[in-house]
């Protein structure tokens, strides 16, 4: 019975992650709630906090951050503290405290998290929000070295390149976004934006 709950929690967590990255946060929340009902795993709490932030529920996410710390301490799960530091960083981003966000993501990365590419992307996001596109590009490239077909990171890389005078690499990255998600089953907002960016550029008269 315990094994059944464990595997059910993993399945719902994976489904929640799929909906999360597709931007369907209500569906993501439904599955993470089911995951937490089956087994209170650190990853499910971490994902729950991230979904709450996307839904604009900052205080609820802060409460999850506290609960996650208690779970990690009680279960001697300090090896998984990267979840806590990452969620702390995401919360700091919402609060526009980018220095804290950068510090939190760096601490998470120092613990060698399993999904290293995701944490590198988060660090890139924090630098981009802090007005440092060149630093952001460095971390997005590092992230893509682990997972070259990550559409989210490639999209963020395109945004960072837009912060530079030469937009050529931004356009190349938007084209890469469309290539990565060419067979996506779910309608992805970032694909729409990439198409709009490319169309807007092609409609501009040559200088």
Backbone as CSV, one residue per row, in Angstrom:
resi,resn,N_x,N_y,N_z,CA_x,CA_y,CA_z,C_x,C_y,C_z
1,UNK,0.829,-1.207,0.000,0.000,0.000,0.000,0.863,1.258,0.000
2,UNK,1.920,1.246,0.823,2.810,2.407,0.893,3.494,2.632,-0.448
3,UNK,3.898,1.516,-1.105,4.545,1.645,-2.409,3.583,2.213,-3.437
4,UNK,2.324,1.811,-3.357,1.312,2.327,-4.287,1.153,3.827,-4.134
5,UNK,1.084,4.298,-2.883,0.971,5.742,-2.638,2.196,6.481,-3.151
6,UNK,3.363,5.878,-2.954,4.619,6.498,-3.380,4.643,6.696,-4.895
7,UNK,4.305,5.626,-5.633,4.339,5.706,-7.092,3.216,6.593,-7.631
8,UNK,2.083,6.626,-6.926,0.996,7.513,-7.324,1.433,8.965,-7.171
9,UNK,2.161,9.243,-6.081,2.667,10.606,-5.845,3.634,11.015,-6.953
10,UNK,4.505,10.106,-7.356,5.463,10.408,-8.425,4.736,10.711,-9.726
11,UNK,3.716,9.897,-10.040,2.964,10.084,-11.283,2.276,11.440,-11.309
12,UNK,1.626,11.798,-10.209,0.928,13.087,-10.160,1.915,14.256,-10.173
13,UNK,3.076,14.078,-9.564,4.095,15.131,-9.596,4.581,15.357,-11.018
14,UNK,4.807,14.286,-11.762,5.244,14.409,-13.151,4.184,15.093,-14.010
15,UNK,2.927,14.727,-13.813,1.843,15.366,-14.557,1.754,16.846,-14.210
16,UNK,1.934,17.147,-12.930,1.893,18.536,-12.495,2.997,19.336,-13.168
17,UNK,4.194,18.766,-13.275,5.314,19.450,-13.922,5.024,19.711,-15.398
18,UNK,4.389,18.750,-16.063,4.053,18.917,-17.481,3.109,20.105,-17.664
19,UNK,2.062,20.141,-16.848,1.112,21.247,-16.944,1.747,22.574,-16.519
20,UNK,2.644,22.508,-15.543,3.326,23.721,-15.083,4.108,24.370,-16.214
21,UNK,4.905,23.582,-16.920,5.736,24.135,-17.990,4.913,24.522,-19.213
22,UNK,3.682,23.983,-19.299,2.778,24.393,-20.383,1.991,25.647,-20.005
23,UNK,2.168,26.114,-18.763,1.464,27.308,-18.319,0.038,27.061,-17.866
24,UNK,-0.332,25.797,-17.685,-1.689,25.464,-17.230,-1.630,25.205,-15.717
25,UNK,-1.613,26.289,-14.970,-1.289,26.208,-13.549,-2.409,25.610,-12.699
26,UNK,-3.646,25.808,-13.090,-4.749,25.212,-12.333,-4.696,23.687,-12.416
27,UNK,-4.433,23.167,-13.613,-4.296,21.720,-13.786,-3.067,21.214,-13.047
28,UNK,-1.996,22.008,-13.077,-0.782,21.630,-12.347,-1.067,21.534,-10.854
29,UNK,-1.848,22.495,-10.334,-2.190,22.487,-8.916,-3.030,21.269,-8.541
30,UNK,-3.950,20.916,-9.409,-4.798,19.739,-9.150,-3.937,18.493,-8.940
31,UNK,-2.952,18.294,-9.799,-2.136,17.085,-9.707,-1.135,17.151,-8.558
32,UNK,-0.625,18.344,-8.251,0.307,18.414,-7.121,-0.442,18.195,-5.811
33,UNK,-1.698,18.629,-5.740,-2.510,18.351,-4.552,-2.708,16.843,-4.374
34,UNK,-2.960,16.156,-5.488,-3.122,14.700,-5.425,-1.811,14.023,-5.033
35,UNK,-0.700,14.581,-5.501,0.609,14.030,-5.122,0.832,14.171,-3.625
36,UNK,0.481,15.331,-3.075,0.682,15.579,-1.646,-0.249,14.718,-0.794
37,UNK,-1.428,14.404,-1.318,-2.344,13.519,-0.594,-1.768,12.110,-0.491
38,UNK,-1.014,11.710,-1.507,-0.463,10.357,-1.538,0.824,10.225,-0.747
39,UNK,1.670,11.262,-0.837,2.976,11.175,-0.177,3.566,12.587,-0.114
40,UNK,3.879,13.045,1.079,4.391,14.407,1.253,5.881,14.457,0.908
41,UNK,6.187,14.383,-0.380,7.572,14.414,-0.841,8.060,15.853,-0.984
42,UNK,9.368,16.026,-0.789,9.945,17.369,-0.873,9.680,18.014,-2.220
43,UNK,9.802,17.220,-3.283,9.640,17.764,-4.625,8.228,18.291,-4.854
44,UNK,7.234,17.595,-4.302,5.847,18.038,-4.472,5.605,19.358,-3.743
45,UNK,6.177,19.514,-2.548,6.049,20.787,-1.825,6.706,21.920,-2.619
46,UNK,7.891,21.644,-3.140,8.622,22.625,-3.942,7.806,23.060,-5.161
47,UNK,7.233,22.083,-5.845,6.423,22.381,-7.023,5.155,23.137,-6.640
48,UNK,4.573,22.752,-5.512,3.372,23.430,-5.019,3.644,24.920,-4.805
49,UNK,4.782,25.232,-4.189,5.138,26.627,-3.959,5.321,27.401,-5.244
50,UNK,5.942,26.781,-6.230,6.164,27.446,-7.519,4.850,27.707,-8.247
51,UNK,3.930,26.767,-8.156,2.618,26.953,-8.795,1.868,28.097,-8.122
52,UNK,1.901,28.122,-6.801,1.218,29.196,-6.068,1.748,30.566,-6.477
53,UNK,3.054,30.670,-6.683,3.626,31.937,-7.119,3.106,32.320,-8.498
54,UNK,2.986,31.358,-9.383,2.469,31.640,-10.722,1.001,32.056,-10.683
55,UNK,0.288,31.583,-9.677,-1.131,31.931,-9.520,-1.320,33.232,-8.742
56,UNK,-0.206,33.869,-8.386,-0.285,35.136,-7.677,-0.546,35.005,-6.190
57,UNK,-0.321,33.815,-5.632,-0.582,33.576,-4.210,0.735,33.574,-3.441
58,UNK,1.303,34.760,-3.325,2.621,34.920,-2.749,2.686,34.462,-1.291
59,UNK,1.712,34.851,-0.478,1.736,34.504,0.949,1.591,33.000,1.163
60,UNK,0.751,32.372,0.347,0.588,30.921,0.451,1.889,30.213,0.084
61,UNK,2.602,30.731,-0.911,3.889,30.155,-1.298,4.914,30.317,-0.191
62,UNK,4.869,31.458,0.497,5.786,31.693,1.621,5.522,30.696,2.743
63,UNK,4.250,30.351,2.947,3.903,29.357,3.960,4.438,27.980,3.572
64,UNK,4.332,27.639,2.291,4.874,26.370,1.799,6.388,26.325,2.006
65,UNK,7.052,27.470,1.802,8.502,27.539,2.019,8.847,27.175,3.459
66,UNK,8.067,27.682,4.417,8.302,27.355,5.827,8.054,25.874,6.096
67,UNK,6.974,25.349,5.531,6.639,23.935,5.733,7.714,23.033,5.128
68,UNK,8.231,23.433,3.978,9.265,22.641,3.328,10.522,22.579,4.191
69,UNK,10.887,23.697,4.788,12.069,23.726,5.668,11.865,22.783,6.856
70,UNK,10.660,22.788,7.421,10.364,21.907,8.555,10.465,20.443,8.152
71,UNK,9.963,20.117,6.972,10.013,18.734,6.494,11.455,18.291,6.276
72,UNK,12.228,19.135,5.641,13.625,18.792,5.362,14.416,18.595,6.648
73,UNK,14.138,19.426,7.644,14.843,19.322,8.926,14.402,18.085,9.690
74,UNK,13.080,17.847,9.734,12.534,16.724,10.502,12.943,15.381,9.915
75,UNK,13.028,15.308,8.577,13.326,14.045,7.919,14.813,13.898,7.607
76,UNK,15.622,14.787,8.173,17.057,14.768,7.897,17.300,14.790,6.399
77,UNK,16.467,15.602,5.707,16.563,15.676,4.252,17.364,16.859,3.780
78,UNK,18.376,17.251,4.567,19.141,18.441,4.219,19.884,18.284,2.897
79,UNK,20.036,17.045,2.427,20.636,16.842,1.111,19.751,17.395,0.007
80,UNK,18.472,17.617,0.331,17.527,18.149,-0.650,17.246,19.629,-0.415
81,UNK,18.148,20.319,0.275,17.938,21.728,0.566,17.911,22.592,-0.691
82,UNK,18.370,22.037,-1.814,18.298,22.816,-3.052,16.855,23.181,-3.388
83,UNK,15.899,22.330,-3.008,14.483,22.679,-3.230,14.128,23.951,-2.461
84,UNK,14.574,24.006,-1.210,14.241,25.149,-0.358,14.892,26.424,-0.877
85,UNK,16.173,26.353,-1.203,16.869,27.543,-1.700,16.260,28.026,-3.022
86,UNK,15.870,27.090,-3.871,15.278,27.471,-5.158,13.946,28.183,-4.946
87,UNK,13.101,27.615,-4.088,11.808,28.251,-3.830,11.997,29.602,-3.152
88,UNK,12.981,29.697,-2.277,13.296,30.985,-1.647,13.692,32.011,-2.718
89,UNK,14.465,31.555,-3.694,14.860,32.442,-4.782,13.683,32.893,-5.628
90,UNK,12.764,31.977,-5.917,11.584,32.335,-6.696,10.724,33.348,-5.951
91,UNK,10.627,33.175,-4.642,9.857,34.115,-3.819,10.537,35.494,-3.839
92,UNK,11.863,35.503,-3.769,12.607,36.763,-3.812,12.408,37.471,-5.152
93,UNK,12.286,36.702,-6.229,12.022,37.299,-7.533,10.676,38.021,-7.540
94,UNK,9.676,37.391,-6.950,8.352,38.010,-6.874,8.429,39.312,-6.084
95,UNK,9.262,39.316,-5.053,9.433,40.511,-4.215,10.396,41.518,-4.840
96,UNK,10.892,41.193,-6.037,11.847,42.040,-6.763,13.144,42.259,-5.983
97,UNK,13.473,41.283,-5.163,14.746,41.304,-4.439,15.715,40.397,-5.215
98,UNK,16.254,40.934,-6.285,17.020,40.108,-7.205,18.376,39.680,-6.646
99,UNK,18.950,40.490,-5.775,20.208,40.097,-5.138,20.007,38.840,-4.290
100,UNK,18.913,38.807,-3.538,18.612,37.621,-2.730,18.300,36.424,-3.624
101,UNK,17.570,36.669,-4.706,17.242,35.588,-5.629,18.520,34.970,-6.191
102,UNK,19.439,35.816,-6.636,20.706,35.328,-7.192,21.474,34.520,-6.145
103,UNK,21.527,35.047,-4.928,22.243,34.340,-3.853,21.596,32.987,-3.543
104,UNK,20.270,32.951,-3.520,19.559,31.700,-3.215,19.788,30.656,-4.298
105,UNK,19.715,31.066,-5.558,19.933,30.114,-6.652,21.377,29.622,-6.674
106,UNK,22.316,30.497,-6.337,23.717,30.076,-6.274,23.931,29.051,-5.167
107,UNK,23.263,29.252,-4.023,23.368,28.282,-2.931,22.758,26.947,-3.346
108,UNK,21.627,27.000,-4.053,20.998,25.762,-4.523,21.942,25.017,-5.462
109,UNK,22.570,25.739,-6.377,23.486,25.116,-7.324,24.719,24.527,-6.641
110,UNK,25.143,25.143,-5.551,26.320,24.647,-4.829,26.068,23.276,-4.210
111,UNK,24.794,22.903,-4.071,24.426,21.606,-3.496,24.255,20.529,-4.557
112,UNK,24.598,20.859,-5.806,24.531,19.905,-6.920,23.150,19.282,-7.066
113,UNK,22.123,20.091,-7.363,20.767,19.559,-7.522,20.663,18.619,-8.716
114,UNK,19.669,17.750,-8.675,19.497,16.749,-9.729,19.173,17.398,-11.064
115,UNK,18.289,18.396,-11.078,17.904,19.084,-12.310,18.740,20.364,-12.441
116,UNK,20.007,20.183,-12.684,20.931,21.328,-12.677,20.545,22.376,-13.725
117,UNK,20.049,21.928,-14.874,19.693,22.876,-15.931,18.592,23.831,-15.481
118,UNK,17.624,23.334,-14.726,16.536,24.180,-14.246,17.059,25.275,-13.320
119,UNK,17.992,24.917,-12.454,18.530,25.874,-11.489,19.406,26.916,-12.190
120,UNK,20.132,26.488,-13.217,20.929,27.432,-13.992,20.022,28.424,-14.727
121,UNK,18.905,27.923,-15.238,17.945,28.801,-15.906,17.368,29.810,-14.923
122,UNK,17.040,29.357,-13.725,16.510,30.273,-12.707,17.514,31.367,-12.374
123,UNK,18.791,30.999,-12.295,19.825,31.992,-12.019,19.933,32.980,-13.181
124,UNK,19.816,32.466,-14.389,19.804,33.343,-15.549,18.621,34.307,-15.510
125,UNK,17.463,33.808,-15.115,16.266,34.654,-15.010,16.486,35.794,-14.023
126,UNK,17.106,35.477,-12.896,17.342,36.496,-11.865,18.282,37.583,-12.382
127,UNK,19.330,37.169,-13.102,20.245,38.162,-13.671,19.538,39.001,-14.739
128,UNK,18.670,38.359,-15.529,17.939,39.102,-16.560,17.024,40.144,-15.925
129,UNK,16.320,39.751,-14.859,15.434,40.678,-14.162,16.220,41.789,-13.471
130,UNK,17.463,41.498,-13.112,18.313,42.495,-12.463,18.962,43.433,-13.475
131,UNK,18.605,43.269,-14.756,19.145,44.144,-15.788,20.537,43.786,-16.242
132,UNK,20.904,42.494,-16.131,22.228,42.029,-16.540,22.094,40.930,-17.599
133,UNK,21.680,41.296,-18.822,21.433,40.280,-19.853,22.655,39.447,-20.221
134,UNK,23.844,40.051,-20.178,25.053,39.301,-20.537,25.309,38.165,-19.547
135,UNK,25.157,38.460,-18.245,25.301,37.399,-17.233,24.213,36.349,-17.408
136,UNK,23.004,36.807,-17.721,21.893,35.879,-17.934,22.195,34.925,-19.084
137,UNK,22.721,35.453,-20.163,23.050,34.632,-21.335,24.044,33.535,-20.964
138,UNK,25.040,33.876,-20.161,26.037,32.891,-19.739,25.381,31.698,-19.049
139,UNK,24.425,31.978,-18.149,23.790,30.894,-17.402,22.784,30.121,-18.253
140,UNK,22.102,30.802,-19.163,21.202,30.091,-20.066,21.985,29.129,-20.953
141,UNK,23.143,29.561,-21.415,23.982,28.689,-22.246,24.465,27.472,-21.449
142,UNK,24.835,27.709,-20.195,25.247,26.594,-19.343,24.094,25.614,-19.143
143,UNK,22.915,26.152,-18.944,21.733,25.306,-18.776,21.482,24.471,-20.025
144,UNK,21.581,25.106,-21.188,21.321,24.400,-22.452,22.402,23.371,-22.762
145,UNK,23.582,23.499,-22.150,24.615,22.477,-22.344,24.198,21.158,-21.694
146,UNK,23.327,21.231,-20.677,22.783,20.023,-20.035,21.544,19.522,-20.767
147,UNK,20.746,20.452,-21.283,19.490,20.082,-21.933,19.267,20.995,-23.144
148,UNK,19.858,20.667,-24.291,19.794,21.534,-25.473,18.379,21.753,-26.015
149,UNK,17.455,20.861,-25.689,16.097,20.957,-26.229,15.099,21.533,-25.230
150,UNK,15.596,22.315,-24.295,14.718,22.957,-23.318,14.137,24.229,-23.945
151,UNK,12.855,24.177,-24.281,12.205,25.311,-24.936,12.093,26.534,-24.053
152,UNK,11.866,26.315,-22.759,11.723,27.435,-21.826,13.029,28.219,-21.740
153,UNK,14.140,27.512,-21.561,15.436,28.171,-21.452,15.809,28.865,-22.761
154,UNK,15.513,28.225,-23.876,15.808,28.832,-25.180,15.005,30.112,-25.367
155,UNK,13.762,30.109,-24.914,12.934,31.315,-24.988,13.539,32.425,-24.130
156,UNK,13.961,32.074,-22.921,14.570,33.067,-22.040,15.879,33.601,-22.625
157,UNK,16.615,32.727,-23.294,17.850,33.147,-23.954,17.539,34.183,-25.035
158,UNK,16.465,33.960,-25.772,16.051,34.923,-26.797,15.729,36.275,-26.175
159,UNK,15.020,36.255,-25.042,14.704,37.511,-24.353,15.978,38.236,-23.922
160,UNK,16.945,37.474,-23.425,18.200,38.080,-22.981,18.954,38.697,-24.158
161,UNK,18.967,37.993,-25.286,19.640,38.527,-26.471,18.964,39.818,-26.960
162,UNK,17.663,39.940,-26.710,16.971,41.173,-27.096,17.506,42.381,-26.329
163,UNK,18.132,42.132,-25.201,18.706,43.216,-24.416,20.039,43.708,-24.941
164,UNK,20.534,43.070,-26.014,21.790,43.484,-26.632,21.504,44.246,-27.932
165,UNK,22.445,45.055,-28.372,22.225,45.852,-29.596,21.911,45.005,-30.833
166,UNK,22.647,43.922,-31.028,22.447,43.058,-32.191,21.351,42.031,-31.876
167,UNK,20.246,42.082,-32.628,19.100,41.206,-32.362,19.165,39.880,-33.121
168,UNK,20.220,39.673,-33.886,20.301,38.473,-34.725,20.204,37.192,-33.899
169,UNK,20.939,37.132,-32.807,20.924,35.922,-31.980,19.576,35.732,-31.289
170,UNK,18.904,36.831,-30.993,17.555,36.725,-30.411,16.616,36.055,-31.399
171,UNK,16.667,36.475,-32.655,15.807,35.889,-33.685,16.153,34.420,-33.913
172,UNK,17.436,34.105,-33.909,17.851,32.702,-34.063,17.297,31.854,-32.916
173,UNK,17.306,32.422,-31.716,16.810,31.682,-30.551,15.295,31.508,-30.623
174,UNK,14.571,32.505,-31.100,13.120,32.361,-31.261,12.795,31.298,-32.302
175,UNK,13.591,31.248,-33.368,13.390,30.190,-34.371,13.653,28.819,-33.745
176,UNK,14.640,28.763,-32.888,14.962,27.503,-32.209,13.810,27.083,-31.294
177,UNK,13.160,28.055,-30.643,11.991,27.762,-29.801,10.920,27.066,-30.634
178,UNK,10.646,27.603,-31.820,9.613,27.005,-32.690,10.024,25.609,-33.147
179,UNK,11.311,25.416,-33.353,11.819,24.106,-33.757,11.643,23.090,-32.630
180,UNK,11.986,23.479,-31.424,11.895,22.571,-30.277,10.458,22.149,-30.037
181,UNK,9.536,23.096,-30.138,8.138,22.824,-29.825,7.275,22.614,-31.074
182,UNK,7.891,22.207,-32.165,7.152,22.051,-33.428,6.083,20.964,-33.344
183,UNK,6.297,19.982,-32.488,5.333,18.876,-32.365,4.642,18.849,-31.010
184,UNK,4.619,19.984,-30.341,4.012,20.031,-29.007,2.511,19.774,-29.090
185,UNK,2.027,18.919,-28.196,0.600,18.616,-28.148,-0.182,19.748,-27.498
186,UNK,0.430,20.374,-26.496,-0.242,21.444,-25.770,0.066,22.791,-26.413
187,UNK,-0.918,23.699,-26.375,-0.699,25.040,-26.910,0.127,25.824,-25.907
188,UNK,1.259,26.263,-26.325,2.221,26.894,-25.425,2.305,28.387,-25.724
189,UNK,2.132,29.192,-24.689,2.118,30.641,-24.843,3.433,31.161,-25.414
190,UNK,4.534,30.573,-25.013,5.838,31.038,-25.479,6.009,30.829,-26.980
191,UNK,5.352,29.828,-27.541,5.394,29.612,-28.986,4.681,30.760,-29.699
192,UNK,3.544,31.172,-29.160,2.808,32.294,-29.745,3.663,33.563,-29.731
193,UNK,4.318,33.812,-28.601,5.137,35.014,-28.479,6.313,34.963,-29.446
194,UNK,6.952,33.797,-29.565,8.083,33.660,-30.488,7.645,33.966,-31.915
195,UNK,6.478,33.468,-32.299,5.960,33.736,-33.649,5.694,35.225,-33.842
196,UNK,5.139,35.870,-32.810,4.854,37.298,-32.881,6.143,38.107,-33.014
197,UNK,7.169,37.720,-32.262,8.458,38.427,-32.312,9.072,38.318,-33.706
198,UNK,9.041,37.121,-34.287,9.623,36.902,-35.608,8.833,37.655,-36.682
199,UNK,7.499,37.651,-36.542,6.662,38.356,-37.510,6.890,39.855,-37.431
200,UNK,7.032,40.380,-36.200,7.249,41.806,-36.017,8.572,42.240,-36.639
201,UNK,9.586,41.402,-36.495,10.891,41.756,-37.055,10.857,41.721,-38.576
202,UNK,10.193,40.694,-39.127,10.171,40.559,-40.595,9.363,41.666,-41.260
203,UNK,8.451,42.287,-40.502,7.625,43.356,-41.049,8.336,44.713,-41.021
204,UNK,9.484,44.788,-40.315,10.224,46.054,-40.243,10.983,46.291,-41.552
205,UNK,10.993,47.531,-42.031,11.748,47.829,-43.247,13.255,47.693,-43.003
206,UNK,13.955,47.237,-43.977,15.408,47.079,-43.845,16.051,48.441,-43.680
207,UNK,17.027,48.519,-42.767,17.695,49.813,-42.522,18.806,50.059,-43.519
